[in-house]
Amino acid sequence: MADEKINVYRFIKDEDLRKTFAKVFDQNTIMACHKLSTKGLFDVVEYLINVGKEAHVFRARDSSGNFRAVKIYKTETSDFKHMDKYLVGDERFRDVRRDKRDIVFAWTRKEHNNLDLMAKAGVRVPLPYGFHENLLVMEFIGREGVAAKTLFAGGCRDYEKAYETVVDWMARLYFKANLIHADLSEYNVLVNVDARDREELVLIDCGQSVLASHPMAQEFFERDVRNVAKYFQKQGVDTDYARAYAAVKALKAKYAAAAPARGGKGKK
C-alpha cells in the first residue's frame, strides 16, 4: 500500500501540498491527476494558485519545465444546481446524467470545449491541453512563473483599450463561435504582462459558457454586457449598457461571415 501511495503521489513533491490534496480531493480525483501526469500533460504539481467555490487551480510543470495550470473541480462541494442551469438547454450535453459526478465531469469537458472554440474564434483564452473526469490542464497565464492577476485585483494601464478588447471578445464569441460567456466580468479577465512589458487580457472561467441556442442565452448575453459596461464606466470609459450592447452588435458584419463553430464532446 505504501508503494502504491508513493506511485500515486509521484507528481506531488511538496508534503504540504500532498496534505491539501488528501483533505480536499477523493482518491478518484488523485488517480485522475495521476493519469494525466503519466500522459505527459504535466510532470509535477507545484502549488495552489487559486481557490474557488467549485474548483482549485494549481501551477504545474511539464517534463521540459514549461508551466501549466491544472484546474480541479470539486466533485462533492460544487454548486450543482448552479452548474445544471448552464448544462440543461445546451444541445452538446443532452446525454448528461443528473448525478453529482456526471455533472462535474460534463462541466470540465464543457470548459475544455468552450476554450477550444473561443481560441479558434480569436479570443485570447488559456489554451486547453487536455482533460480527464474533473481535471483540466491548460496554458499557464503569467510571467516568469508568477500567475497573472485579474482585472478586478490589479486593474490595467489603458481602460479604453481594455474595453475595446472585451467588446471585441463578446462579438467574436457571439458571431463566430456561437457562444455566450455567461459570466463575463472583471473577475474573469486576467491582465498578463509579457517580457516586453506589454499588457495582454486573457478571458478565463469558461465552463458556464453556452451556445447561442441555449434558452437563457439572451439573458446571459445581456448580463455580460451590463457587467462590462458597469465596470468600465466606473474606470472612466464613456460607455453604458446601451452603447456597449450597440458596440457588440456593430461588429456583426465583421464576424458573422464566419460559420459558427460547434462544440463536440472533446477528447480525453
Order of alpha helices (4+ residues) and beta strands (2+ residues): alpha-alpha-alpha-beta-beta-beta-alpha-alpha-beta-beta-beta-beta-beta-alpha-alpha-beta-beta-beta-beta-alpha-alpha-alpha
